[in-house]
Amino acid sequence: MKDLNLKEWNDDAFIVPLHNNEQFQCYGNKLKIIIPTTLTNNQFGLYEIEMEANARGPKLHYHKQMDETFIIEEGTLTVLTGNGEVQAEAGTVIHIPRLSVHGYNNNSDGIVKMKMIFNPGFGREDFFRKMYQMLEENPDDLSAFQKLYLENDSFTLDEKNMIPMRDKNKNCL
């Protein structure tokens, strides 16, 4: 085993207490920032998603510079790909390499909880902040959504139908 000298290691570990996590809620979806990209030098970001029964997620899209990984903790997530749909039950891990078309929904009558990792992170939490703000303030502004997506490495397959589906009976918080 190689001896460690002080120049080969560091003490950059960090702990993020759960009570400090920023979170958003809108149209049956909750997003909590677990590890922001600012703590990892944009190497990755870790987020927690909770979707109410029959809640809609993002439509088919892809990223040119980021991989995305889902870890399903509870419920069954419907994962959309270019080849169709896959039902991902609790315990399933889904890795979506860059340039892979994907989207997801909760088509079930129960909640879905999952962790989501973006690697590299590229400040992904800024995208989420802006998206949730847009959904709350001006959810029908297609050009604003297009601009936000393009600025944040998100490319939709259908620009005219890219805004996440909404349940008008549920509000954003």
N, C-alpha and C positions, 0 to 999 in steps of 0.2 A: 504494500500500500504506500502510495506517495505521501510524504510528509507535507503538511500544509504550512505554508508560511503566510505571514500577514498580507502579502501582496496578492494572494490567490483567492481570498474569500472576503466576504463583506457581511454586514448585519443589516440588510435591507428588508427583512421580513416585516410584514405589517398585519395588524388586526383591525377589522372594521366591525365595531359593535353594531348589532342589528338596529338599535334605536336611532341610529344616525342616518339611516338609509332614506334617500329621497324617493318618493313614489308618486305615481300618477294613476288616475282612474277615469275611464271613459267608455260608455256604451258596452258595459259588461266585461271590460278588460281592465286588469290592474297590472301595473308594471312597477317593480321595485328595483332600484339600482343597488346591487350587492357590492360589487367591486368596480368603481369607476375607472375608466382608462387613465385618468390622471395619476392613479396610484401605481399603474403598471407601465408607465412610459409608453402608453398606447399599444403595448404588446397584446393585451386582451381586455375585454370588459365582461363582467358576469352580471346577469339580470335574472330576476324572478318574475314569471308571468303567471297570472291566475285569470282564467277565463270562465265566466258564468256559463250555464247551460245554453247551448245554441248561439254562443257569441261568435262573431266573425273576426278573423285576423286579417293579415295582409294578403292581398291577391298575388297572383303569380308574378314573381320578380326575380332578379339575380343581382349579385354583387361582383364587380370585376376584381376587387382587391381584398376581399374579406371572406374567410370561411365562417360558417355558422354551425353551431352544434346545439341540439336540444336534448335535455335529459328529462324524460317524462316521470314525474313523481306521483301523480294521482290522476285518475281518469283516463280517457282515451282521446288522443288528439288526432284529427284528420289532417294528414300531411299531404299537400298538393305538390306534384312534380310534373315535369313535362310528359311523363308516361302515365299519369293518372293519380289516383288517391291511394294512400296507405293508412291503415288504422294503427296508431302507435299507442300501446297500452303502457301503464305504469311499469317502470323498469327499463323501457326502451330508450336507447340512445340513437339519435339521428344526426349524422354528420353531413353537412351540405358544403362541399368544396366551392370555392369561387367559380363563377360562371355557370353554376347549376341552378336551373329554374326551380323555384319553390314558393310555397305559401302555406297557410294553415288556418284551420277553423276548429271550433269545438262543435261538432254536429251531434253531440250526445245530450242526454237529459241531466247529466251531472257536471260538476266543475272539473276543470283540468288545471293542474299545477305543474309547472315545469321550470327548469333553469335553462337559460339561453346564454351561450358564449359567442362573442364575436372575436375573431383572431385574424389579423391584428384589429385592435379596437377602433382606431381612428376617431376617438371622441364620440362614440356612438350615442352616449347619453344626451349629447346636444341635439342629435336628430330626434330622439324620443321626446325631449322637452318641447321642441318646436312643433312636432307632430301633434302631441296632445293639446298644446295651446291652440293650434289651428283647428283641431276637431271641436274644441270648445267655442272658439270665437267666430270662425268662418268655415264651417265644415263643407261648404259647397264650392270653394274657390279652387277649381281644377288647376289653374295656372300656378297658384302658390304651391300646391302639392307637387306638381311637376318640377318646379324649381327646387323645392326642398329635397326631393328624391335625387335629382341629378347632382346636387351639391354634396350629397352624402352617400355616394357609391351605391345607389339603389336604382335599378333600371327595370321598369315595368314592361310587361308584354302588351298591355292594352292601356295606352295613355288616356283614353277617353273614359275608362272604367277602372281607374286606379285607386280612388279614394276608398278606404276601408268601409265596408257596409256598416250601416248604423241602425240601431233600434231607436227610433225617435222618442220612445217612452222612457229611455234611460238617459240620464244626464252625465256630463263630465264633471268631475270634482277637482 
